[in-house]
Amino acid sequence: MKAILERFGRLDDLLGMLEDATGITLVVVLALVVNLQIFSRYLFHAPFIWPEEVARLLMIWIAFVGSAAVTRRGADMAVDTFVLLMPEGLQRALAIIKDLVLAALFIFIALQGKALADAVSNMPLIATGWPTSLLAWPLVVGGVLTAIHSLIRCAGVLAGNEVSQEIKTLT
């Protein structure tokens, strides 16, 4: 059991490094695209058409990749006022239930994102001509990654790890 958890931990760390690198890269590209639009509009008085569309696409990707990264760190939003007052065994049970519900929710989001991506795959974006499905794929990628992190966190709690980083820091 311990070996399996170590493998899950390594997978979690690897996915985390990829998410962090992807998120940083996307933010840098977003900054470049937005600044290019500013320079082209105000310095050259000839704005490009495509930067607004690309910036919107980048922000959507940043949000969903960021959601997975936040879940991996245990920093996802939760109202835990009453949970912290409960005995440790009940805290563990509620943490497991929360992570299973999160995993189910994000798997559902990923499936809906895939259906949306399939539905709009033949529609091009106006300015770039890229497929509109690029706006839906972040739902799939972010949903799957967030579900994986939730399940790994759930397995950790089942194996006896700390319930969460928030509880550890608040008590």
C-alpha positions as CSV (number, residue, x, y, z in Angstrom):
1,M,0.0,0.0,0.0
2,K,2.8,2.4,0.9
3,A,4.5,1.8,-2.5
4,I,1.3,2.6,-4.3
5,L,0.9,5.8,-2.4
6,E,4.5,6.8,-3.2
7,R,3.8,6.2,-6.9
8,F,0.6,8.4,-6.6
9,G,2.8,11.0,-4.8
10,R,5.3,11.0,-7.6
11,L,2.5,11.3,-10.2
12,D,1.0,14.2,-8.2
13,D,4.4,15.9,-8.1
14,L,5.1,15.3,-11.8
15,L,1.6,16.7,-12.8
16,G,2.2,19.6,-10.4
17,M,5.5,20.5,-12.1
18,L,3.8,20.3,-15.5
19,E,0.9,22.4,-14.3
20,D,3.2,25.0,-12.8
21,A,5.4,25.2,-15.9
22,T,2.3,25.4,-18.1
23,G,0.7,28.1,-16.0
24,I,3.8,30.2,-15.9
25,T,4.3,29.9,-19.6
26,L,0.7,30.8,-20.3
27,V,0.9,33.9,-18.1
28,V,4.1,35.1,-19.8
29,V,2.6,34.5,-23.2
30,L,-0.6,36.4,-22.1
31,A,1.5,39.3,-20.9
32,L,3.4,39.4,-24.3
33,V,0.1,39.2,-26.3
34,V,-1.6,42.0,-24.3
35,N,1.5,44.2,-24.5
36,L,1.8,43.6,-28.2
37,Q,-1.8,44.8,-28.5
38,I,-1.1,47.9,-26.5
39,F,1.9,48.8,-28.5
40,S,0.2,48.2,-31.8
41,R,-2.8,50.3,-30.9
42,Y,-1.1,53.2,-29.2
43,L,2.4,53.4,-30.8
44,F,1.6,52.3,-34.4
45,H,-2.1,53.3,-34.5
46,A,-2.7,50.0,-36.2
47,P,-4.1,47.4,-33.8
48,F,-4.0,43.8,-34.5
49,I,-7.3,41.8,-34.6
50,W,-6.1,38.6,-33.0
51,P,-4.6,39.5,-29.6
52,E,-8.0,39.9,-27.8
53,E,-9.1,36.4,-29.0
54,V,-5.8,34.8,-28.0
55,A,-5.8,36.6,-24.6
56,R,-9.3,35.3,-23.9
57,L,-8.2,31.8,-24.9
58,L,-5.1,32.0,-22.7
59,M,-7.1,33.3,-19.7
60,I,-9.4,30.3,-19.9
61,W,-6.5,27.9,-20.1
62,I,-4.8,29.6,-17.1
63,A,-8.0,29.4,-15.0
64,F,-8.5,25.6,-15.5
65,V,-4.8,24.6,-15.3
66,G,-4.7,26.9,-12.2
67,S,-7.7,25.1,-10.7
68,A,-5.8,21.8,-10.8
69,A,-2.7,23.4,-9.3
70,V,-4.7,24.9,-6.5
71,T,-6.4,21.5,-5.8
72,R,-3.0,19.8,-5.7
73,R,-1.8,22.2,-3.1
74,G,-4.9,21.7,-1.0
75,A,-5.8,25.4,-1.3
76,D,-9.2,24.9,-2.9
77,M,-12.0,26.8,-1.3
78,A,-13.8,25.2,1.6
79,V,-15.7,26.5,4.5
80,D,-14.2,24.4,7.3
81,T,-15.3,26.3,10.4
82,F,-17.4,23.5,11.8
83,V,-15.2,20.7,10.4
84,L,-12.3,22.0,12.5
85,L,-14.4,21.6,15.6
86,M,-15.2,18.0,14.9
87,P,-13.2,14.9,16.1
88,E,-10.3,13.9,13.9
89,G,-12.1,10.7,12.7
90,L,-15.0,12.7,11.5
91,Q,-12.7,15.3,9.9
92,R,-11.1,12.5,7.9
93,A,-14.5,11.1,6.8
94,L,-15.6,14.5,5.6
95,A,-12.3,15.1,3.8
96,I,-12.7,11.9,2.0
97,I,-16.3,12.7,1.1
98,K,-15.3,16.2,-0.1
99,D,-12.6,14.8,-2.3
100,L,-14.8,12.1,-3.8
101,V,-17.5,14.7,-4.6
102,L,-14.9,17.0,-6.1
103,A,-13.5,14.2,-8.2
104,A,-17.0,13.3,-9.4
105,L,-17.8,16.9,-10.2
106,F,-14.6,17.5,-12.2
107,I,-15.0,14.3,-14.1
108,F,-18.5,15.5,-15.0
109,I,-17.0,18.8,-16.1
110,A,-14.4,17.1,-18.2
111,L,-17.1,14.9,-19.9
112,Q,-19.2,18.0,-20.6
113,G,-16.1,19.8,-21.9
114,K,-15.4,16.9,-24.3
115,A,-19.0,17.0,-25.6
116,L,-18.7,20.8,-26.1
117,A,-15.3,20.4,-27.8
118,D,-16.8,17.8,-30.2
119,A,-19.9,20.0,-30.9
120,V,-17.9,23.1,-31.8
121,S,-14.9,21.4,-33.5
122,N,-15.8,22.5,-37.0
123,M,-16.4,26.1,-36.0
124,P,-13.3,28.4,-36.4
125,L,-12.6,31.4,-34.1
126,I,-13.1,34.6,-36.0
127,A,-9.8,36.4,-35.7
128,T,-7.3,33.5,-35.7
129,G,-9.2,30.8,-37.6
130,W,-8.3,28.3,-34.9
131,P,-10.9,25.7,-33.9
132,T,-13.4,26.9,-31.3
133,S,-12.9,23.7,-29.5
134,L,-9.7,25.2,-28.1
135,L,-12.0,27.1,-25.8
136,A,-13.6,23.9,-24.5
137,W,-10.5,21.7,-24.1
138,P,-9.4,23.5,-20.9
139,L,-12.5,22.1,-19.3
140,V,-11.4,18.6,-20.2
141,V,-7.7,19.0,-19.2
142,G,-8.5,21.0,-16.0
143,G,-11.3,18.7,-15.0
144,V,-9.2,15.5,-15.4
145,L,-6.2,17.0,-13.6
146,T,-8.3,18.3,-10.7
147,A,-10.1,15.0,-10.4
148,I,-6.8,13.2,-10.3
149,H,-5.5,15.5,-7.6
150,S,-8.7,15.1,-5.6
151,L,-8.4,11.3,-5.8
152,I,-4.8,11.3,-4.8
153,R,-5.5,13.5,-1.8
154,C,-8.4,11.2,-0.9
155,A,-6.1,8.1,-1.1
156,G,-3.6,10.0,1.1
157,V,-6.2,10.6,3.8
158,L,-7.3,7.0,3.6
159,A,-3.7,6.0,4.2
160,G,-3.5,8.1,7.3
161,N,-1.9,11.3,6.0
162,E,-2.9,14.7,7.3
163,V,-6.4,15.7,6.4
164,S,-5.4,18.9,4.7
165,Q,-2.8,21.6,4.8
166,E,-5.4,24.1,5.9
167,I,-6.4,22.1,8.9
168,K,-2.7,21.6,9.8
169,T,-2.0,25.3,9.6
170,L,-5.1,26.5,11.5
171,T,-4.9,24.2,14.5
